[in-house]
Amino acid sequence: MATRSLSPKRIQEKIQRHRHAVMVLAHQSAQRAIKARLRGQGVRLTDVTAKDISIQARAWFDVHRDELIAEAEQVIATSPRFAYLSCNAQTENEPKSNTSAVQISGAQ
């Protein structure tokens, strides 16, 4: 049975989605860190604008970039929620069944 492989365009799309997801998770972690730090200082988050939190989170991200990206990569690699982002060639090239649902159900 022939194996099904992804086109170079589809591979590039998967890589871009993966990179985007990593960056989104890393930035979300930076925002959570800033919010936790503010709470630890006794600041009510309702007293801080979203813009101020974002500015601080960007600064936090710049300082902790490698750590945040590594954590995000780990989450994506281990969480079933991100299985669709897998670029694993082995799973992408597994043979696909050509059997229809009717054939599988045993209909005659």
Secondary structure as GFF3:
##gff-version 3
##sequence-region A 1 108
A	DSSP	alpha_helix	8	40	.	.	.	ID=ss1
A	DSSP	three_ten_helix	45	47	.	.	.	ID=ss2
A	DSSP	alpha_helix	50	78	.	.	.	ID=ss3
A	DSSP	three_ten_helix	80	85	.	.	.	ID=ss4
A	DSSP	alpha_helix	89	92	.	.	.	ID=ss5
A	DSSP	alpha_helix	101	105	.	.	.	ID=ss6
###
